[in-house]
């Protein structure tokens, strides 16, 4: 991503299930891009949340962005808060796009409703299709930090080194949300962000070893 340059259009697709913080994560990513002077467009698709619990959010930023919608085959990064959802949206990636995937299993209600079969191994299936996947259990990391809700910040930490701007810009946007609250929350999110960065880095090294 770093080679794209400051004002080339960047396309990020964030997917997951209701309650995981997909939309909040997209909002924070947008705030970071706006802070650096990018034109930003985003859109959320949460209609299925009422029927099947799935949520997707498109984010595009660059010098001038006309549409918030990411077309199939053009996403630079697919940030998957839930593994099966990440796999379901794989077609949106550009040929050399990257998937950052939380392997913590949270079966979407659309599976429970029989509308979609949960894949046996989403990571293996995507890699078999030639997709670059950095996978890690963000849910477990959040739980180890004491709060499953920190999974959102863990995922943002994971994507932070795969953006066309410094990770610290994104971290600042996260931490300022808690600045007027308890100092403990600021530190928890700081640790969660760092843990996400470390998890993605470890996953990248593991992927290189597999390749």
N, C-alpha and C positions, 0 to 999 in steps of 0.2 A: 504493500500500500504506500510506503514512503516514497516510492519512485513516481507516484502519480502527480506530485507537485501540489502546491498549496491550493490552486483554484481549479484544478480539473474536477469534474463531477465525480463524487464518490457515492456509491449506492450501497446502503446497508439495510438488510431485511432482518427484523427481529421477530421471532416466533416462539410460541409457548402456549400455555393454558391460562385460563382466567385465574387471577390471584397471584401469579408469579412475578408481576411487575414489568411485563413487557412494555406497556405504554409508558410507564415512568422511566424505564431505561432509555426509551427512544427520546423522551422529552429532555433528559439530561444530556444525551449525545447531541441533540439539536442545540441546546444551550451552549455547549462547548464550541460547536462550529460557529454559532452566531457571535460568540465572544471574539473569535478570530476574524470576523468580517465576512464570513461566507454567506451567500444567499442560501437559505434553507427551506425545504419543503418536506412535509411529512404527512402521512395519512395512516389511520388505523382502521382495521377491519375487525370489528368485535361483534358483528351480527350473529356469528355462530356461537358466541359465548353463551347466549341464552339457550341455545339448542344443543351445543356440543362442547362448550368450554374451550374452544380454540381461539387464539388471538394472534393476529399478525400485524406488524407495523412497518411501514415503508419510510425510509429516511434517505433523502437525497440532498447533497450540498455541494456548492462550487461557486464559480464566478457568477453564473446566471442559470437558475434552474426554473424551467417553465412548468413542469409537471411533477407532482409528488409520487406518481405511480412508477414503480420499478417494473420494467418489462421483462418477461422470461429470458433468461440467458445473459442478464446484464448486472446482476448483484455482485459486488466485490466481496462482501462478507455476509455470511448467513450466521446470525447469532441465535443459536437454538437453546432456549431455556428448557426444552423437553426434547428428548432424543427422537421419538417417533415423529414429532412435528417437524423437526429439522430435516429428517429424511423425506417427509412428504413435500417439502418445499425445495428440494434439491434442484429441481428443474429451473429455478430462478437464478442460479449461479452462472457467472460467466465461466468460460473454459478453465481458467486458472484461478477461480475464486476460492475462498477459504471458508470452511465451516468450523465454528467454535461451538462445541456441543457439550451441554451438561448431560452426563450419563445417569444422573439420579433419576430412577424410573418413577414417573408420575403418569399413570395411564389416563389419557384424556377421556372425558365422558363420551366422545364420539365412538370410542372403542367399546365402552360398556353398552352403548346403544346398538352395537352391531353394525355401525356405518363404516367401520374401518378396522382392519385386522392389525393388531400390534405386531411389528416385525420382531423376529427372534433376536437379531443382532443388528441394530441400526448402523452402528459404526462400521462393522465389517461389510455390510451391504453397500454403504456409500463409498468405502474405499475400493471395493470390488468394481464399482462403476467408474473408478478413476478420480474420485473427488478427494481433495486434500482435507483431512479432518484432524483437528486438534481436540481431543476429548478428555474430559476430566469430570469428577463428581462435585459439582458446585454445591449441590444440596448437602452433601456430607461435610464439605468445608464449612458451610454456613452453620450447620448444627454443631460442629466442633468449636466454633467461635461463640456459640451460645444462643443463636437465634436464626431459625430457618429463613427469616425475612432478609437476612444479609445476603442470600443467594443472588439477589439483584445486583448488589455491589460487587460481589465476586465475579459475576459475568461481565460487568463493566470493566473491572480490572483486567479480565482476560482479553478483552478486545482493545484495551488501551494502547498496546504496542503494535497494533495493526491498523492504525489510523494515520492520516496525513498531517498530524500535529502531535505535539508532545503529550505523553501520558499525564503529565502534571496538570495540564489544562482541564482534562476530564476529571481528574481527582479533585481539583479545586471546586468544580461545579457540584460534585457530590457532597463534599464536606460543608460547603456553605449552606446547604439545606438543613444541616443540623447545628449550625453555629449558634443559633438562638435557643437551642434546646440543651439537653444535658451534655456536658463535656464527654461523658462516658460514651455517648452515641457517636460523637465525632471520632473518638479513638477506635471504637468497634468498626466503624465503616472504613477508617484508614487501614486497619489490619485486614479487613475483608478485601479491600481493593488490592493491597499488596499480595494477599494470598491468591487472588485471581490471576494477577500478573505472573506469579511464580508457577501456578498450575498450568497456565497456557504455555509458558516457556518450557516446562518439563514435558508437556504433551508434544510440543514442536520437536524437541530433541528425540522423543520416543518415536515420533512419526518419521523423522529422518533416519532413525535406526532401522525401522521397518522397511522404508524405501530402499 
